């Protein structure tokens, strides 16, 4: 009888352990991909927002990699340039390993070194195409994809295109079926450009969220503030979560 009770108890504990394991593994391995594109064109630098964008990106990366506040910790991170000396020029991406275990200041130095504003052409289509290729090659398809674009949002157009075609020519079709959750977030664009991205870019499943250049500098004000519940320095991560990482609804087709 004792042995039978021990066997039953052991079996119950085993079932409990087996039943709990998938939940823990799922939480630990839930995949998500973060891609950051930095506009390295001279036009973005001349807007006066390049330096602020670099420092914001370093804190944004740090906060997400550490999973601070309510920021989601990604399982894959890539940082690349939006720019080139000619249309369609491919650019390399720095992987998550380049930023792990680094302070915001160290990440800032790394970004300045790797992404100086020296290019003369802003090609968002080449960037989005490269992101799609990278996601497929790294077998990251189906994982939620968050794309941050630090730019004034103004694409260079060919002479045959009018100003009305400037934004409608931005092509995000390569991103459409990479995941059920693909969001492109444009930061530091003027308000009129932000609205053009939201209204003129043709898309079906890709979600677009913008935070204009009049709002973005507000991140600095949050660095030394505490949250409502008294968490020291946590206001910055809360601001990022509520302002930048806002959950965008699917567009009604």
JOJO-V776672 format. One record per pair of residues at least 4 apart in sequence whose C-alpha atoms are under 6 Angstrom apart, sorted by the first residue. I is the first residue (numbers start at 1). J is the second residue. D is the distance in Angstrom with one decimal. If there is no record, write none. Layout:
I_J_D / I_J_D
This chain:
6_10_6.0 / 15_19_5.9 / 22_26_5.8 / 25_29_5.9 / 26_30_5.6 / 31_75_5.5 / 31_143_5.6 / 32_74_5.1 / 32_75_5.5 / 32_143_5.1 / 32_144_4.9 / 33_74_5.6 / 33_76_4.8 / 33_77_5.9 / 33_145_4.9 / 34_77_4.8 / 34_146_5.0 / 35_77_5.8 / 35_78_4.8 / 35_79_5.7 / 35_147_4.8 / 36_79_4.7 / 36_147_5.8 / 36_148_4.6 / 36_149_6.0 / 37_79_5.9 / 37_80_5.0 / 37_81_5.3 / 37_82_5.7 / 37_149_4.8 / 38_81_4.9 / 38_82_5.5 / 38_150_5.0 / 39_81_6.0 / 39_82_4.6 / 39_150_6.0 / 39_151_5.1 / 40_83_5.6 / 40_117_4.0 / 40_119_5.8 / 41_83_5.8 / 41_117_5.3 / 41_118_6.0 / 41_119_4.6 / 41_120_5.2 / 41_121_6.0 / 42_117_5.7 / 44_152_5.8 / 45_50_4.9 / 49_53_6.0 / 53_57_6.0 / 55_108_5.8 / 56_60_6.0 / 57_61_6.0 / 58_104_5.2 / 58_107_5.3 / 58_108_5.2 / 59_63_5.9 / 59_104_5.3 / 61_65_6.0 / 62_104_6.0 / 63_67_5.9 / 63_68_5.2 / 64_71_5.5 / 64_72_5.9 / 64_73_5.0 / 65_73_5.5 / 67_71_5.4 / 67_72_5.7 / 67_73_4.7 / 69_237_5.6 / 71_241_6.0 / 77_95_5.7 / 77_96_4.6 / 78_93_5.7 / 78_94_5.4 / 78_95_4.6 / 79_93_5.2 / 79_94_5.1 / 80_93_4.4 / 82_127_5.9 / 83_119_5.9 / 83_121_5.3 / 83_122_4.5 / 83_123_5.6 / 84_89_5.7 / 84_119_5.2 / 84_121_5.1 / 85_119_5.6 / 85_120_5.4 / 85_121_5.6 / 88_126_5.0 / 102_106_5.7 / 111_115_5.6 / 112_116_5.6 / 122_155_5.4 / 122_156_5.5 / 125_170_6.0 / 125_171_5.6 / 129_174_6.0 / 132_174_5.9 / 132_175_5.8 / 135_140_5.1 / 136_141_5.9 / 141_178_5.1 / 142_178_5.8 / 142_179_4.1 / 143_179_5.9 / 144_179_6.0 / 144_181_5.0 / 145_182_4.8 / 146_183_5.1 / 147_184_4.7 / 148_185_4.9 / 149_185_6.0 / 149_186_4.9 / 150_187_5.1 / 151_188_5.7 / 152_188_5.5 / 152_189_4.0 / 153_189_5.3 / 161_165_5.9 / 165_169_5.8 / 168_200_5.1 / 168_201_4.9 / 176_205_5.6 / 176_206_5.7 / 182_206_5.3 / 183_206_5.8 / 183_207_4.6 / 183_208_5.7 / 184_208_4.9 / 185_208_5.8 / 185_209_4.7 / 185_210_5.5 / 186_210_4.7 / 187_210_5.8 / 187_211_5.0 / 187_212_5.9 / 188_212_4.8 / 188_213_4.0 / 189_193_6.0 / 189_194_5.7 / 189_212_4.9 / 189_213_5.3 / 190_212_5.4 / 190_213_5.5 / 191_212_5.5 / 194_210_5.8 / 196_200_5.3 / 197_201_5.6 / 222_235_5.3 / 222_236_4.7 / 223_233_5.9 / 223_236_5.2 / 224_233_5.3 / 225_233_5.5 / 225_235_5.5 / 226_230_5.5 / 226_231_5.2 / 226_232_4.4 / 226_233_5.2 / 226_234_5.6 / 226_235_5.2 / 227_231_5.2 / 227_234_5.6 / 227_235_4.8 / 235_239_6.0 / 239_243_5.6 / 240_244_5.0 / 241_245_4.8 / 242_246_5.4
